[in-house]
Amino acid sequence: MEAGGQNRELPRPYLVSILVNNRPGVLARVAALFSARGYNIEGLTAAHAEGPDRSRIACVTMGDVHTMERIVKQLRNLVEVIGVSHGPLEGSKLLGREMILVRVGARSLSKEILKVVRKFNARVLAEDPGRIILEATGDSSRLECFLQELEPFKVQEVARSGPVVMRGHSRRPRNTPRPKRQ
């Protein structure tokens, strides 16, 4: 415990979703805000959203609650920022997904590789003699597990998107079975 009886929270990954007016230099100003204050961006994506004049910037950064409050407050002060949502990577109301492409060195699509593909709901994008390219989507920890399971198959190259983030809601996802009424 710190002086004053307060517990200090350990830094953990947070998702930050920033809706901005799509103007030249906006992404650079957002990134500069992070770097000028010593915050590292662990993952980043930016794309058009909700019309051609708006973009959504999604990033993952490390921090505690107080750090995140400072980051969000500073982001909201940028002229181009329309709105900011944030939450811990685990258990957040923000839904975040990434995509990964993995080239493995394999003579053919073996049963073992197909087992990993099925386990992670991945796809085989290309297959050439000696090389196979796989695609998977999911949260960051799921993709790390996917990579670990592919290690025995000689991973040659990895390309990974940053997070794509959207605010969740309290309703049950469409593919979740409804409980039976009694």
Buried (B, 14 or more C-beta within 10 A) or exposed (E): EEEEEEEEEEEEBBBBBBBBEBEEEBBEBBBEBBEEEEBEBBBBBBEEBEEEEBBBBBBBBBBBEEBBEEBBEBBEEBEBBEEBBBBBBEEBEBBBBBBBBBBBEBEEBEEEBEEBBEEBEBEEEEEEEEBBBBBBBBBBEBBEBBBEBBEEBEBBEEEBBBBBBBEEEEEEEEEEEEEEEE
